[in-house]
Amino acid sequence: MIKRFALLAALAAMLAGCSAGTVDRRAGGPGVAKRVVSLMPSLTADLCRLGAGKALVGVSEYSPTATCAARAPIVGNFASVDAERIVGLHPDVVVGIPSQQRMTQTLRSAGIATVFFNDDSFADIFTDITGLGRLTGHTAQARALVARLQARTAALRATERFKRRPRVFVALGTGPIWTVGPQSYLSQIIDLAGGRNAVGRLPAAYAEYSAEALLAAQPDAIVTDRFTHLSTVLDREPWRSLRAVREHHVYVAPDEFERPGPSYNEGLHWLIERLRPLAT
């Protein structure tokens, strides 16, 4: 849990220090990239689904292990990179998110192209797939993938006619409590699933949340992940005083729920199934 909180804190700090619209910034145009290093699991997943997996020569920590990138060496994560190892891989381009600009400065100084894709919103999923397709010569595949994903989302939403919208709290940390704000990707997924974020306002997409505010919010459901280990504190305050805990509406989400990549529909479908009994 300490490691998880440290990662969240680092992410929040970096997001606060970067501009929201910094995309496709590069050190020289790489043309069609045939050797790619990906510094984000979601971008790695995009490249695999596009059929560009053979171009991946390095990936980030937490990249999906069952993908086309399973044998690629791990060269960093969203908070740090092994610049020396990346240079030794001779990539045509390194792809990441805007908050990774500072840590990749050494790569640009070495003449390696870097391209950054926003991943803050639901719409960014499709923008990133399109951009990565263009970057790797898979434009047609990207267009087809976006169409399939959007059609699946529309079909999932069309099946839901909830009488009420359950209020959902996303627990990403317990000491202190961390959650997601309305501006986050996860909040948008909750909306698509027929629910609404129990948190009305936060200073950032990911931020601390007070125990008092959580008690006052009394969400209908709590969604967490396997890294938070929420089950170990449910017998403590404020958790044990929450109606969602007493009624056993606490759900551990699959990785697809949190990751803004091409498998997001699996996470969306998972959440719809959990909210349906609460929406009558």
FENUR-V912379 format. One record per residue. N is the residue number from 1. RES is the residue in one small letter. OMEGA is omega in degrees with one decimal (NA if undefined). NEAR is the number of other ideal C-beta (glycine too) atoms within 10 Angstrom. D_FIRST is the distance of its C-alpha to the first C-alpha in Angstrom with 2 decimals. Layout:
((N | RES | OMEGA | NEAR | D_FIRST) (N | RES | OMEGA | NEAR | D_FIRST))
//
This chain:
((1 | m | 178.9 | 14 | 0.00) (2 | i | 178.5 | 8 | 3.80) (3 | k | 179.8 | 8 | 5.41) (4 | r | 179.8 | 17 | 4.94) (5 | f | 179.2 | 18 | 6.11) (6 | a | 177.9 | 12 | 8.53) (7 | l | 178.7 | 17 | 9.85) (8 | l | 179.5 | 19 | 10.50) (9 | a | 178.8 | 15 | 12.15) (10 | a | 179.0 | 15 | 14.17) (11 | l | -179.5 | 17 | 15.24) (12 | a | -179.4 | 18 | 16.41) (13 | a | -179.0 | 12 | 18.29) (14 | m | 178.8 | 18 | 19.96) (15 | l | 179.8 | 17 | 20.98) (16 | a | -175.4 | 12 | 22.55) (17 | g | -178.7 | 11 | 24.57) (18 | c | 179.8 | 16 | 26.06) (19 | s | -173.0 | 10 | 28.89) (20 | a | -172.7 | 11 | 28.33) (21 | g | -177.4 | 7 | 31.35) (22 | t | -177.2 | 14 | 31.04) (23 | v | 176.6 | 16 | 31.70) (24 | d | 173.2 | 14 | 33.76) (25 | r | -172.9 | 12 | 34.17) (26 | r | 175.8 | 16 | 35.50) (27 | a | -176.1 | 18 | 37.27) (28 | g | -177.9 | 11 | 40.38) (29 | g | -177.0 | 9 | 40.76) (30 | p | -175.1 | 20 | 39.62) (31 | g | 175.4 | 11 | 41.89) (32 | v | -175.4 | 12 | 40.79) (33 | a | 178.2 | 22 | 37.81) (34 | k | 175.6 | 15 | 38.10) (35 | r | -171.4 | 16 | 35.26) (36 | v | 168.9 | 29 | 31.96) (37 | v | 179.3 | 31 | 28.56) (38 | s | -178.6 | 30 | 25.79) (39 | l | 178.0 | 28 | 22.73) (40 | m | 178.9 | 26 | 21.01) (41 | p | -178.4 | 23 | 20.27) (42 | s | 178.9 | 26 | 22.16) (43 | l | 175.1 | 28 | 25.15) (44 | t | 179.2 | 27 | 25.18) (45 | a | 177.1 | 25 | 25.38) (46 | d | -176.8 | 28 | 28.15) (47 | l | 178.1 | 30 | 30.12) (48 | c | -179.1 | 22 | 29.96) (49 | r | 178.5 | 22 | 31.21) (50 | l | -175.2 | 25 | 33.95) (51 | g | -178.7 | 15 | 35.24) (52 | a | -176.3 | 23 | 34.42) (53 | g | -179.6 | 18 | 32.20) (54 | k | -179.9 | 12 | 34.85) (55 | a | -176.3 | 24 | 34.45) (56 | l | 178.9 | 26 | 30.79) (57 | v | 177.6 | 19 | 30.86) (58 | g | -177.9 | 25 | 27.28) (59 | v | -179.9 | 28 | 23.99) (60 | s | 172.1 | 26 | 20.45) (61 | e | -179.5 | 13 | 17.26) (62 | y | 172.9 | 17 | 16.06) (63 | s | -177.8 | 23 | 19.71) (64 | p | -174.3 | 19 | 20.88) (65 | t | -177.4 | 7 | 21.93) (66 | a | -177.4 | 7 | 24.81) (67 | t | 178.1 | 18 | 26.53) (68 | c | -177.1 | 19 | 29.44) (69 | a | -172.8 | 24 | 27.13) (70 | a | -177.0 | 13 | 25.86) (71 | r | -180.0 | 8 | 27.99) (72 | a | -179.4 | 21 | 27.49) (73 | p | 176.1 | 15 | 25.84) (74 | i | -174.0 | 14 | 22.44) (75 | v | 178.2 | 24 | 23.37) (76 | g | 174.7 | 24 | 20.43) (77 | n | -175.7 | 19 | 17.85) (78 | f | -175.8 | 21 | 17.88) (79 | a | -178.5 | 17 | 17.19) (80 | s | 177.9 | 14 | 19.55) (81 | v | 173.1 | 22 | 22.49) (82 | d | -173.3 | 14 | 24.62) (83 | a | -178.0 | 19 | 27.83) (84 | e | -179.9 | 10 | 30.11) (85 | r | 178.9 | 14 | 29.13) (86 | i | 178.1 | 23 | 29.44) (87 | v | -179.4 | 14 | 32.89) (88 | g | 178.3 | 12 | 33.88) (89 | l | 178.0 | 17 | 33.23) (90 | h | 180.0 | 10 | 35.88) (91 | p | 170.5 | 25 | 34.36) (92 | d | -177.9 | 18 | 36.57) (93 | v | 171.5 | 25 | 33.68) (94 | v | -179.6 | 30 | 29.96) (95 | v | 179.9 | 30 | 28.27) (96 | g | 177.9 | 24 | 25.17) (97 | i | -173.2 | 24 | 24.31) (98 | p | -178.8 | 20 | 25.87) (99 | s | 179.6 | 23 | 22.93) (100 | q | -178.7 | 24 | 23.43) (101 | q | -174.9 | 18 | 27.00) (102 | r | -175.7 | 10 | 26.57) (103 | m | 179.4 | 18 | 24.74) (104 | t | -179.7 | 21 | 27.46) (105 | q | 179.1 | 13 | 30.39) (106 | t | 179.7 | 14 | 31.24) (107 | l | 178.7 | 21 | 31.74) (108 | r | 177.4 | 16 | 34.12) (109 | s | 178.9 | 10 | 35.95) (110 | a | 176.9 | 12 | 36.48) (111 | g | -179.9 | 9 | 38.05) (112 | i | -179.9 | 23 | 35.36) (113 | a | 176.4 | 20 | 35.22) (114 | t | 179.3 | 23 | 31.98) (115 | v | -175.4 | 21 | 31.55) (116 | f | -178.4 | 24 | 28.85) (117 | f | 174.6 | 23 | 28.16) (118 | n | 176.2 | 21 | 26.60) (119 | d | -175.5 | 22 | 23.95) (120 | d | -171.2 | 16 | 23.38) (121 | s | 177.3 | 16 | 25.63) (122 | f | -179.5 | 18 | 26.98) (123 | a | -179.4 | 11 | 30.22) (124 | d | 178.1 | 18 | 28.54) (125 | i | -175.0 | 23 | 27.95) (126 | f | 175.9 | 16 | 31.71) (127 | t | -178.7 | 16 | 32.48) (128 | d | 178.2 | 24 | 30.19) (129 | i | 179.3 | 26 | 31.75) (130 | t | -179.5 | 18 | 35.17) (131 | g | 179.2 | 21 | 34.51) (132 | l | 176.2 | 24 | 33.12) (133 | g | 178.1 | 23 | 36.10) (134 | r | -176.3 | 14 | 38.48) (135 | l | -174.9 | 28 | 36.89) (136 | t | 179.4 | 27 | 37.22) (137 | g | -179.7 | 15 | 40.48) (138 | h | -176.4 | 21 | 39.11) (139 | t | -178.9 | 13 | 40.30) (140 | a | 179.2 | 10 | 41.92) (141 | q | 179.2 | 17 | 38.96) (142 | a | 179.8 | 24 | 36.68) (143 | r | -179.9 | 13 | 39.16) (144 | a | -179.8 | 13 | 39.33) (145 | l | 178.2 | 20 | 35.56) (146 | v | -179.9 | 17 | 35.14) (147 | a | 179.7 | 11 | 37.98) (148 | r | -179.0 | 13 | 36.52) (149 | l | -178.7 | 19 | 33.08) (150 | q | 177.5 | 13 | 34.70) (151 | a | 178.6 | 11 | 37.14) (152 | r | 177.8 | 15 | 34.43) (153 | t | 179.5 | 17 | 32.59) (154 | a | 179.8 | 9 | 35.94) (155 | a | 178.7 | 11 | 36.62) (156 | l | -179.2 | 17 | 33.35) (157 | r | -176.7 | 14 | 33.96) (158 | a | -177.9 | 8 | 37.59) (159 | t | -173.9 | 10 | 36.75) (160 | e | 174.0 | 13 | 35.00) (161 | r | -176.4 | 7 | 37.10) (162 | f | 175.8 | 15 | 34.77) (163 | k | 177.4 | 7 | 36.62) (164 | r | -178.5 | 13 | 33.70) (165 | r | 179.3 | 16 | 30.52) (166 | p | 179.4 | 24 | 27.45) (167 | r | -171.9 | 19 | 24.99) (168 | v | 173.5 | 30 | 21.49) (169 | f | 178.6 | 24 | 18.24) (170 | v | -179.2 | 28 | 15.41) (171 | a | 179.3 | 21 | 11.95) (172 | l | 178.1 | 23 | 9.45) (173 | g | -177.5 | 23 | 7.20) (174 | t | -178.3 | 19 | 7.95) (175 | g | 1.4 | 10 | 8.12) (176 | p | 179.3 | 11 | 10.19) (177 | i | 175.1 | 19 | 11.06) (178 | w | 179.3 | 20 | 11.39) (179 | t | -178.0 | 27 | 14.03) (180 | v | 178.6 | 27 | 16.97) (181 | g | -179.3 | 19 | 20.48) (182 | p | -178.1 | 15 | 23.84) (183 | q | -174.8 | 17 | 24.34) (184 | s | 174.5 | 23 | 21.50) (185 | y | -177.4 | 21 | 22.14) (186 | l | 177.5 | 24 | 20.13) (187 | s | 178.3 | 23 | 22.32) (188 | q | 175.8 | 20 | 25.34) (189 | i | 177.2 | 26 | 24.32) (190 | i | 177.8 | 28 | 24.04) (191 | d | -179.8 | 16 | 27.55) (192 | l | -178.6 | 18 | 28.89) (193 | a | 178.6 | 27 | 27.71) (194 | g | 177.3 | 23 | 29.73) (195 | g | 172.7 | 26 | 27.10) (196 | r | -179.1 | 18 | 26.22) (197 | n | 178.9 | 25 | 23.19) (198 | a | 179.1 | 23 | 22.83) (199 | v | -176.8 | 22 | 21.94) (200 | g | -176.3 | 11 | 25.27) (201 | r | 174.0 | 10 | 24.49) (202 | l | 179.8 | 18 | 21.83) (203 | p | -178.8 | 11 | 22.66) (204 | a | 178.8 | 15 | 20.88) (205 | a | 177.3 | 19 | 19.71) (206 | y | -176.7 | 21 | 16.05) (207 | a | 174.8 | 20 | 15.65) (208 | e | -179.4 | 16 | 14.48) (209 | y | -174.3 | 22 | 16.19) (210 | s | 176.3 | 11 | 17.58) (211 | a | -179.9 | 14 | 17.46) (212 | e | 179.2 | 9 | 21.24) (213 | a | 178.8 | 15 | 21.50) (214 | l | 177.0 | 22 | 19.40) (215 | l | -180.0 | 13 | 21.70) (216 | a | -177.2 | 10 | 24.67) (217 | a | -179.1 | 18 | 23.70) (218 | q | -178.6 | 13 | 23.52) (219 | p | 175.9 | 23 | 22.58) (220 | d | -178.2 | 21 | 24.27) (221 | a | 175.4 | 23 | 21.25) (222 | i | 176.5 | 22 | 17.48) (223 | v | 179.8 | 29 | 16.04) (224 | t | 177.1 | 21 | 12.45) (225 | d | -174.7 | 18 | 11.13) (226 | r | -178.8 | 11 | 10.05) (227 | f | -174.6 | 18 | 6.72) (228 | t | -179.9 | 21 | 5.74) (229 | h | -177.0 | 13 | 7.14) (230 | l | -176.3 | 22 | 9.37) (231 | s | -177.4 | 11 | 11.98) (232 | t | -177.7 | 10 | 10.65) (233 | v | -176.3 | 17 | 11.46) (234 | l | 177.8 | 15 | 14.51) (235 | d | 179.3 | 9 | 16.85) (236 | r | 174.8 | 12 | 15.97) (237 | e | 1.5 | 11 | 17.31) (238 | p | -169.3 | 17 | 17.49) (239 | w | -174.8 | 22 | 16.36) (240 | r | 178.7 | 11 | 19.08) (241 | s | 179.3 | 13 | 21.71) (242 | l | 179.2 | 21 | 21.18) (243 | r | -179.5 | 11 | 23.93) (244 | a | 178.2 | 23 | 21.77) (245 | v | -179.2 | 17 | 19.79) (246 | r | -178.1 | 12 | 23.11) (247 | e | 175.7 | 11 | 24.73) (248 | h | 175.7 | 8 | 21.99) (249 | h | 177.8 | 20 | 21.55) (250 | v | -171.4 | 20 | 17.82) (251 | y | 176.4 | 20 | 17.42) (252 | v | -173.2 | 15 | 14.93) (253 | a | 171.2 | 19 | 16.33) (254 | p | -178.6 | 15 | 17.48) (255 | d | -177.6 | 17 | 16.66) (256 | e | -179.5 | 18 | 20.09) (257 | f | -175.1 | 23 | 19.17) (258 | e | -170.6 | 22 | 16.85) (259 | r | -178.3 | 21 | 18.92) (260 | p | -179.0 | 26 | 22.15) (261 | g | -172.9 | 25 | 24.26) (262 | p | 177.0 | 23 | 27.25) (263 | s | -174.9 | 19 | 25.46) (264 | y | -178.9 | 24 | 24.57) (265 | n | 176.0 | 19 | 27.29) (266 | e | 176.4 | 15 | 25.51) (267 | g | 178.1 | 21 | 22.58) (268 | l | 179.4 | 21 | 25.24) (269 | h | 177.8 | 17 | 27.13) (270 | w | -177.6 | 18 | 24.14) (271 | l | 177.9 | 26 | 23.54) (272 | i | -179.4 | 19 | 27.29) (273 | e | 179.1 | 11 | 27.49) (274 | r | -176.8 | 18 | 24.85) (275 | l | -175.5 | 24 | 26.54) (276 | r | 179.3 | 15 | 30.09) (277 | p | -177.7 | 10 | 30.34) (278 | l | -171.8 | 19 | 29.08) (279 | a | -178.4 | 17 | 31.61) (280 | t | NA | 8 | 34.82))
//
